[in-house]
Amino acid sequence: DQQVKQNSPSLSVQEGRISILNCDYTNSMFDYFLWYKKYPAEGPTFLISISSIKDKNEDGRFTVFLNKSAKHLSLHIVPSQPGDSAVYFCAARLSTSYGKLTFGQGTILTVHP
Amino acid sequence: DTAVSQTPKYLVTQMGNDKSIKCEQNLGHDTMYWYKQDSKKFLKIMFSYNNKELIINETVPNRFSPKSPDKAHLNLHINSLELGDSAVYFCASSQEAGGAFLKNTEAFFGQGTRLTVV
């Protein structure tokens, strides 16, 4: 029962272009969403988050959009840089769940110079 | 100055052995976790401890026993290791106390321990 899904295993983008990573969830009780970035042989690193009372959060080149009615969120990276090449995980939580994160299976982003 | 550190980074051991993975966080967080990333790359929570108290136990076999001697440490002991236990284990921490609804909290992860059971 995968409550958080990232249906694209990989994404390839040219440097300078926009990268759009998508995530769908099934549990309507989730009220906080996060994106993590992971390099090989390292732990996931927090990137950006959004609460369910918002539909957009921006931090520099990274913007997360939340569509609650569609149970969908996306991460936009503009402009994409080669250093952004990594695995991106979407995660969701309940604010009452003592921090338990439910992760998607990840999307491998490759940014070509 | 690593925020969440776990040791060892790599662990190769034979079936049937008992092993431990240690985790320490210096962020002053009140909640610590163990996550497992299996061969299909899914990251799933195993345990959560809040102020040394077990909060979440996600139907993990009782061969896995977490121990939290204090708020800054959460160790994972695994008895009678099986081939299927091979995975990457991540420790994480976050600050959960505060009482604010939808407060901005995120978990910080260690670098992972790659366990290989042969």
Boltz contact constraints between the chains, C-beta under 6 A:
constraints:
  - contact:
      token1: [A, 34]
      token2: [B, 106]
      max_distance: 6.0
  - contact:
      token1: [A, 42]
      token2: [B, 111]
      max_distance: 6.0
  - contact:
      token1: [A, 43]
      token2: [B, 90]
      max_distance: 6.0
  - contact:
      token1: [A, 43]
      token2: [B, 109]
      max_distance: 6.0
  - contact:
      token1: [A, 43]
      token2: [B, 110]
      max_distance: 6.0
  - contact:
      token1: [A, 43]
      token2: [B, 111]
      max_distance: 6.0
  - contact:
      token1: [A, 43]
      token2: [B, 112]
      max_distance: 6.0
  - contact:
      token1: [A, 44]
      token2: [B, 109]
      max_distance: 6.0
  - contact:
      token1: [A, 46]
      token2: [B, 106]
      max_distance: 6.0
  - contact:
      token1: [A, 51]
      token2: [B, 102]
      max_distance: 6.0
  - contact:
      token1: [A, 95]
      token2: [B, 101]
      max_distance: 6.0
  - contact:
      token1: [A, 95]
      token2: [B, 102]
      max_distance: 6.0
  - contact:
      token1: [A, 98]
      token2: [B, 48]
      max_distance: 6.0
  - contact:
      token1: [A, 98]
      token2: [B, 50]
      max_distance: 6.0
  - contact:
      token1: [A, 98]
      token2: [B, 55]
      max_distance: 6.0
  - contact:
      token1: [A, 98]
      token2: [B, 96]
      max_distance: 6.0
  - contact:
      token1: [A, 99]
      token2: [B, 31]
      max_distance: 6.0
  - contact:
      token1: [A, 99]
      token2: [B, 94]
      max_distance: 6.0
  - contact:
      token1: [A, 99]
      token2: [B, 96]
      max_distance: 6.0
  - contact:
      token1: [A, 100]
      token2: [B, 45]
      max_distance: 6.0
  - contact:
      token1: [A, 100]
      token2: [B, 56]
      max_distance: 6.0
  - contact:
      token1: [A, 103]
      token2: [B, 43]
      max_distance: 6.0
  - contact:
      token1: [A, 105]
      token2: [B, 41]
      max_distance: 6.0
  - contact:
      token1: [A, 105]
      token2: [B, 42]
      max_distance: 6.0
  - contact:
      token1: [A, 106]
      token2: [B, 41]
      max_distance: 6.0
